[in-house]
Amino acid sequence: MKFSRADFPEDFLFGTATSSYQIEGHGQGGAGQTHWDTFAATPGNVARAENGRIACDHYNRLDEDLDLLKGLGVDVYRFSTSWARVLPEGRGPVNEEGLDFYDRLVDGLLERGIKPAATLYHWELPSQLADRGGWTNRDIGDWFADFTQVVMERIGDRVWSAAPINEPWCVAFMSHFLGLQAPGLRDIRATARAMHHVLLAHGRSIGVMRDLGMKNLGAVCNFEYAIPVDDSPEAAKAARTYDGYYNRFFISGLFNKSYPSDVLEGLGPHMPENYQDDFDIIGQPVDWCGINYYTRKIIAPTDGPWPALEEVEGPLPKTAMDWEIYPDGLYHFLKRVHEGYTRGLPLYVTENGLASYDKVSGGEVHDQQRIDYINDHVARVKRAADEGIPVKGYYLWSLMDNYEWSLGYDKRFGLVHVDFQSLKRTPKASYHQMAKALGR
């Protein structure tokens, strides 16, 4: 790596991240069914109908994986809890075995000198709650508050940080308008409601954790740098619309207690009645903001109803996700979020990483493209920090190769290679390079 700890302030934190359904192995330990299980079982939704039943078997290999984290030398591990593992029906009876697992996870991190950073929800909604409308049902704010109470009464005294929901755009828009993730809907009314209710649930969850006396609570949003395909006014409007529903809607609700007027041109008729009354819950103070960033998109206008746009292939080098590599976008969002929304709050890059088709050869995995990607993005983080933007940490996605949702097990984001037949872990060259850069 072209950087080391010495290049950053003493209190700057390096970490890595995972999510529960993608690594744990959801078909064990008393976990209930989720809408991802049924989405994956529906033909055509997921590559080869693969699911998270076994995944990386992190549930049974916890100590081995925590030792890999310690060997990497990170300060922070950002993990998520599974709603259906803790409350198999989404409400009601608690699965004590699930809570015990997260107890062991947090204690294991602390024993190894690693700060536990908890995310309560990373997309695995219990099926019984999906049956009740899931994120389209306003009651999900109450359901999620109850889930927060159960989990954080157990581990909230020991986690270093906590955030309610990972990437509201994916939970709401990607899953209810584009239909690309569970529950796989393509309905603008459902989308508008889910987009609002995910923020309402965030606010309810923050309130519960504050009442428990927890500190260092945050929000995590994902961002994509959007540019118009050409200089036409139509293309500029299309890119602005994309930027609105992807980048501005959620961060504005959280920190400015309002939604962008250009997004409401499309979603306004479908929003919940009196949604404006919820902004005091949604926008209650948090202690930090997390930015997930991977790529940029080139946007072209189209004929037809709102949003009347499409993505166009760009000229830059791409990852295995077919995402353009554009590090300047990360600097852009650190600056933009600080100046327009968080205004001095600590910022963390809570996800950033590259997917590739890594293979083990002679017991090693050479992933130079990932090393280059990390170097280029960390350089932009350093630029932001040097300019006084309060960015306090950088977390890589992901610790290990995992279940990449509708793309199954093909796309490998990990610093650690996982053989999904034997489940053997093999640290990649990027892992060893990061460990050297983070050595104290």
N, C-alpha and C positions, 0 to 999 in steps of 0.2 A: 504494500500500500504506500501511497505517496503522502500519508499523513500519520501523525501519532498523537497521543494524548497531549503532549507538550505544546501542540499547535492550538489548543483550546483552553479556555479558562479552567481553573481548578474544579469548579462546580459543574462543568459540562458533563453530561451523562451519555454513555453509549449503551445501547441495548439491542435486543432482538424480540421478535413477536411471533405469536402463533394464534390459532383459534381452536376452540374445543372440538367442534364437529369435524374439523379438517384433520385432526391428529389423534384424538383420544381413542376412537373405536367405540361408536355409539351403541353397538349391539351387545353391550355387556354392562355389568355393574348396576343393573336395575333402571337404566335410563328408559324413558318413555319414547314413543314414536314422535317424530317431528314432521313438519311439512316438507323438509328436505328428503326424508325417507320416501314419502309418497310421490314427490316430484320426480325423484330418480327412478322410481318404479314405473313411471308413465313413459311408454315408448317415445323416443325422439327427443326427450328433454336433456338427457345426460349421455355423454360418450359411453357407449357400451353398457348403459344403464348402471354404471358404477355408483356406489354409495359410500357412506362413511361408517359402515358397520364395523369394519376392522381398522381402516385408515392406517395410521402408523403404530397402532396398539400402544399409544402413549400411556393409556390407563394402566397397563401392566408393566411398562418399561420406564416408569417415572424416574427412578433413581438413576438409571443409565442416561436418560435425557438431561436430567439436572446436572449430572457430572459433565456432560458435553457443554452445557452452559457455563459451568465454572471454568472449564478448560479454555473456552472462548475468551474469557476475561471481561465479560460485559458487567455493567453496573446494574442494569435493569432488565427484567423479563416481563414483557407485556403478554398476558394470557387472557383467555376469556372463560367464563363459566357457562355451562349449558343449562338453560332453563329446564329442559325436559329431563336432564339427569338429576336435578335437585327436586323438581316438582313434576313427576312423570305425566300427570294430567294437566299441567299448567297451573292448576289451583289445587287446593286441598292437601292430601297426604304428602308428607315430605319423605323423600328417599334418603335415609340417613347415610347409606353407603356412598351416595353422591356427595353429600356434604363432607364426609370423612375424606374423600379423595382430594377435595380442594383444601381441606385442613393440611393434609400431608404435603400437597404441592407448596402451599405458602410456607409451612415450617421448613420444608426442604430447601427452598430458596434462601430463607433467612439463615439457615445453618451454613450455607455456602457463601454468605456475604452478598447476596443479590437482592435488590429491591423488588418486591412483588408489585406489579402494576396491573390491576384487575380491570377487565372490561366485562360488564354484566351480560351483554347480548351481542353475539356475532352470528345472527341470522337463523338460528335453529329454533323456530317457533314450535311449541308443542301442538300436535295435531288437533287435540280437543279445542284449543283456542283458535286454530285456523277454521275449525268447523263453525265457530261463532263469529266469523268474519275477520279474525286476526287483526291486522293493523288498520283495517277499514272501520273497526268498531271502536267507538270512543271509550268504551269500558276497558280497553287495553291499558289505559293509563293507570287504572286501579289494579289490574292484574299484575302489571309490571312493578308497581310500587310494592305489592305484597311479595313478589319474588325477590325484589331488592332487600326487603326486610329480612327474609329467611336467610339469604346468603350472607348478608353483611352482619347480621347478629352473630354469625359463626366466624367469619374471617376479617371483618371490618376493623378489628382492633390491631391487625398485624400487616395489612396491605399498606404499601407506601403511597400509592395513588389509586384512584378509581374513576372510571368513566362509565356512564350508563350504556351507550349504544355505539357500535362501530358503524361508521359510514351510513348516515341516514339516507343518502341518495340511493344506495344499493338496496336498502331495506324497502324503500318506498317506490322510487321511479323505475329503477331497473327491473324490479320484480312485479310491479303492478301496471306499468305502461308499456315497457318493452317486452315483458314476459320471459326474460332470459334467466331468471332465477325464481326459486319458490316464493310465492305460490304460482307463478307463471301466468298472471293475468295480463290482459291488454284492454284496460278500461280506464278512461280518463277520470271518471267520478271516483272509482276506487283509488286511483293514484293521488288525487287531490286530498282525499281523506287520510290516506296512509302518510302522505308527506306532513300533514299537520299533526296527526296523532303520534307519529314517532317523536316529534319534538315535545308534545305534551307529556308523553311517557318519560322522556329524558328529564323534564322538569320535575315530575312527580318523584322520580328516582333520586334526583339530587336532594329534594326535600327530605326524603326518608333518611338518606345518609347523613345530612346535616343534623337531623334529630337524634341520630345515633352518636353524634359527637365526632364524626369523621371529618378529616381535613384533606387537603390536596385533591380536590375533586375537579374533573374537567369534562370537556366535550371533544369528540373526535369526528372531523368531517374529511371527506375525500374531495380532491380537486383535480381538474384537468384543464390545461391551458388551451383555450379555444381561439383559433384565428380564422378569418374569412378566406375562402378559396381564391378570391380576386378582389379588385378594388371597387366593385359595384356596391351601390347602397343596399341592394337586396342581400348580397353576401354578408355585408356588415351587420344587417339586422338579424340574419340567421345565426351568425356567430354570437351576437349579443344575447339572443334568445337561449342558445345552448349554455352560454356562460351563466345566464340567469337561473335556469332550473337546475343546473349542475352545481355551480360554484357559489351563487349569491343567495339562493332561497334559504338554505338551512343556516348558514352563518349569520345572515341578517336577522332571522327569527331569534336566534340564540343571543345575539349581542346588540342588535338595534331594535328589537321588539317590533319588527315589521317585516312584511314580505315585499319583494320587488314588484313595482307596478307593472313592468313589462311581462313578468311571469303570470301575474293575475289576469292579464289580458286573455290568456288561455285557460288557466285553472280557476279563475274567480267564480264562474257560474257553478262550479262543482265543489267548492269548498264547503266545509261544515258550517251550519248556521251559527252566527255569532262567534266565529273562530277568533275574532280580535280580542275577545274577553279572556283568552288564555295566555296572552303574552307575558303577563306578570309571572305566571308559573314557568313558562318556557324560558324566559329571559332572566331568571334569578341568577345572582352572581356565581361564577365558577372561579377556580383558582388558576387554571391554565387551559390552553387550547391545543389540541393535537391536529396535525396536518398530515394526511396520507396523500402521497403524490407519486405517480408513476410515468405519466406520458402527456402528450399534447394531442389535440384533434384538429383537423382541418375541416371546416364546415361550409357546405354549399346550400343555397336556397332550393326549395322545390315548390311545385304547385300543390295545392291541397290544404287541408285544415291545419290549425296550430299543432305542432310547432313549425311545420313546413320547412324542414331541413334534413340534410343527410350528411354523413361523414364521408370524406374523400381520402383516398390513400395518399400519404405524404412521402417525400423523397428521403427522409432521414433513415439511418440504420435502425433496425427494429429488433425487438426481443422475440422470443418464441410465442408470445401472445399476439404478435403482429402489432405491437405498440411501438411508436416512434420513441427514440431515446432523445430527450430534450431536457438536459439538466437545468438550463436557465429558467424553466418553468417553476422549479422548486424555489429558487431565489425570489422569483416574481411573487409567489404566493406568501412566502414568509413576510415580505415587505408589505404586500397588499392587505393581508389579514391584520397585521400589526397596525397599519395606518388607518384602515377603514372600519375595523371591528373590535379587536381586542385591546388596542390602545395602551400598551405597556404590560399586559399580562404575559407571563412566561409562555413561550411557544415550544412545542416539541414536534419533531418529525416522527410521528408515531408509526408510519409505514413508508418504506421506500425499498425497492428491490427489482430484480430482473429474473424473468423466467427463461430457461434454456433447456436444451435436450441433453442433459449431462449423462455421461456413461462412465462406469468404472473400468479402468484399464490398468492392469498390474497393481491393483489395490489402491489406485489414486484416481482422482477426478480433477482434470485440468479445466478450469472455468475462467479463463482470462477475460472473457467478455463481462462477466459479473464483477471481477476485480476492477476493470476499467469503469464500469457503471458506478460502482461505489465511490471510487476516487473522484469522478467527475461531480457527483451529487454532494459528497462531503465538502468539496471545494466551494460549492455554492452556499452551503450552510455556513462555512467559515467566513465567506464574504459578507453574509448577512450579519453574523455575529460581530465582525470587525467594524461594521457600519453602525453598531449600536442597537440593532434589532434584537430583542430579548429571547433569542432561541437558545434553549437550555439543554437540548438533547437530540440524539439521532438514533432511531431504532430501525434495524434492518428487518424486512420481510423476506425470508422467514428463517427461523432456526433450522428447519428441516423440510425436505420435500413432503408434500402432503396432498390431500384431496382438493383439487382445484375446481370445486363446485361443478358446473355443467360441463366442464372440460375433462372431468375425471382425473386420472392420475398421470396424464402425459406431460403436463407443464410443470417444470421443476423450478421452484423459487428458492430452495433451501441452500444454506451454507453447509448442510449435512445431507449427503445422498442417502435415500432410503430405497432399498430393494423391496418392492411391494409384494414379492413372493416370500422371501426369507425374513424380511423386516430388518435385515442387517443395516446398521448405520455406518457410513463411511464419510468422515469429514473431507470436504473438498479443498482445493487449493485456496479458495477464498476464505474458508474457515481459518486455515493456518496463517494466512496473511493478516486477517483481522486480529487473531490472537497475538501476533507479533506486534501489530500496531497499537494494541491496547495494553501491552505488557507494562507493568509498573516498575 
